[in-house]
Amino acid sequence: MIKIFGKFREKPGMTKYLSMPAVWALSFGCAVGWGAFVMPGTTFLPAAGPWGTVIGLAIGTLIMSAIGVNYYCLMRRYPGPGGSYIYANKILGHDHGFICAWMLLLAYIAVAWANATALSLIVRCLFGDVFCFGFSYEIAGYTVYMGEVLLSFGLISAATLICIFSKRVAKWFQLIFALGLFLLVCACFTAVVLHRGGISGIEPAFAQNRSPVMQVLGIAILGPWAFIGFESISHSSGEFRLSNKKILPVIIVSTITISLTYIMLTLCASMAVPDGFNGWGDYIKALASLDGIKQIPTFFAAREAMGDTGVAMLGIAAFCGIATGVIGNFVALSRLICSMADDEIPPKAFKKRNKKGVPWFAILMVAAVSLIIPFLGRTAIGWIVDVTTVGAVIVYAYISICAFVLGKRHKKAVEMIFGLIGAVISVLFVGYFLLPEINTRGSLSAASFFILIIRSILGILLFRSVIKRDKTRSYGKSQIVPLIL
């Protein structure tokens, strides 16, 4: 065996190794990845314009902070690995815990996949066809090159080794990359603002396709997509070195810094327009016909303000976001899978940890599956990521219900209020994404619906398998679980 795996044991004690900055880095880094650099041009500005996006993200921050309060209430009472899976398991029953686990598995792994394959996309836009070599083929309109597949392989392999080698090493990588991401975005935003002479006068303030109110709501309801991963710290709550009282401030700071990152990059994208375009609106409409730096407005803005130095700074920031997305989600996934293995949902081998307490087998299996994904191309990954939003919203609904039940059980009015708010909002989110009649802009594509159906069928088959192997008769008691699947 490789020496870094150490001497295996089933259940080593959890070590307290995550400081307050490290907890923030894990939460922030899991949520902010490649999307923060491309969404301003592809999603935010076309949907709501610069100031519609700012207001919508501010509202989204409040919504996700309310969900964060619910996580805080549950983390405080149920510290340890497993997060949402354990909370639903303990409060609502094993069946509901299974639903949360199944939804979270694809959510976290899809975000990791999206970041791992995004590295080649960023390199393609910044440096051209450097990695476009070797055997190639096309999937859903996207050309996959063997060189870019190998680039993704390298990132996944590096993240796997970092996570397995030591929890503390992974912590320091996550902290350095998360700080680098946020500080470099702040520096680029400051440079763009100074170059332009301020942020006042950005026009038009909103997009021209819908009323400003609907534009703001359209961005606010994207909160689950933009913030997925901020709650990943719940899977490592038993490894915190900070007191329970400090968890909530970390969650709030995380949601604020996540939102600020999106806001700063969106304003950057709206403040720099290439020659020949009459404002950011014309520029955004023409993105599909452009190439190179101009294809990504955030990078074009950095170059306009600071030249090649700006491109390099934002390029490093994008790499930091991609790296934190892969490392952070590998950490969350390994803890979740380990916790599930304790209940014998996956095989017992997934419980194995090395002498440093790292669930090495779970990480290796996640990495092995992830190595297949770069062959599918970016378009297919986009469909998978769309489906993760639905799963995350369902988990947020469960967490809010758990917080409400717990608040009612302990007669805590504040917990009941936040739990009710989170549950209502989550139900509205699910309707927005799954019912085209409500909003065609927010509904899933046909391909995403197809993937959702496959995922549901696999979930039903796995659930039936769990029931058959259940010796304690803990599963199969709720009729609503098969219905949800």
Secondary structure by P-SEA (a helix, b strand, c coil): cccccccccccccccccccaaaaaaaaaaacccccccccccccccccccaaaaaaaaaaaaaaaaaaaaaaaaaaaacccccaaaaaaaacccaaaaaaaaaaaaaaaaaaaaaaaaaaaaaaaaacccccccccccccccbbbbaaaaaaaaaaaaaaaaaaaacaaaaaaaaaaaaaaaaaaaaaaaaaaaaaacccccccccccccccaaaaaaaaaaccccccccccccccccccccccccaaaaaaaaaaaaaaaaaaaaaaaaaaccccccccaaaaaaaccccccccccaaaaaaaaacaaaaaaaaaaaaaaaaaaaaaaaaaaaaaaaaaaaaacccccccccccccccaaaaaaaaaaaaaacccccaaaaaaaaaaaaaaaaaaaaaaaaaaaaaaaaaccaaaaaaaaaaaaaaaaaaaaaccccccccccccaaaaaaaaaaaaaaaaaaaaaaaacccccccccaaaaaac
